[in-house]
Amino acid sequence: MINSLQEKFSIPGLRFETTEGGLVKAVIDTPIAKAEIYLLGAHVAAYQPAGSKPILWMSAKSLFEESKPIRGGVPICFPWFGAHATDPKAPAHGSARTRIWDFLSAVLNPDNSMTVSMGTAIDGFSVVFTATVGEKLKMELTVSLPEDASESKSFEAALHTYLSVSDIHTVSIEGLESNDYIDKVGGTTPKTAEGKAIRFSAELDRVYQNTAATCILRDPGFNRSIVVEKQNSLSTVVWNPWIAKSARMPDFGDDEWKEMLCIESANVGGCAITLSPGQTHTMIAMVSATAL
Ligand code: BG6
């Protein structure tokens, strides 16, 4: 596997490795950024622009086993988000993150950023994930319904981005102040916009709908802001499991909730996407860091 990938796609700044658990990852190391992307789930597990601390968070307890989700980085949730609508046995957040994707292409761009793409077919959709690793991490999820599909089909999707923070108690997120939200911790009734930046003092699990806003995560401890921009995404999910939920998750360290949070660029629930046969949809999320 590694040898054929190496032969087919090897370019300066890209190599393939097999992990102890037998997973294959693309390791990108260019003068402007580093990243690791697993074929399991087309999962960006690490991203670090030159001169910057790592931007993505990864659990020390993540399993890195075939057919199991990776806890951290950017899981791709597709074609459903959360629990399946009708099948309680179906895996949470869809099957995209636990399958092996095909590596499709790798290009070193003139600015020394690298663009790689991976693809798969799920539930009648053809799906391509493209990541450009540079001063920003640009992630594109392109979903197509073939011309010969018998009818329109809907899907949900999320680029479930785990971000590394110095201390959850001191960070804030700007961009969603004026949006009502669904509070998954407190039931299903939408809650009214708070009119202020998000801060964390308990488990927080919110779905903001009908928002294309850029989110800015201010982190005084790391003296940086992480900026999450997006296109063709109208849902934003913000999550931190806090103490009790962390303890319940076997692949998540009991104290790790202090050092992470998720800002997920998504299209879920009422913002799910419906494609007619022959149609394509691309959702884009871009993550970058600036000094505070
Ligand atoms: C978030 C959800 O997107 O993902 C949370 O809003 C969920 O409710 C979290 O707990 C993690 O999900 P999972 O399936 O990776 O444990």
Residues whose N, C-alpha, C, O or C-beta is under 5 A from the ligand:
A	BS01	BG6	A92 D205 V237 W239
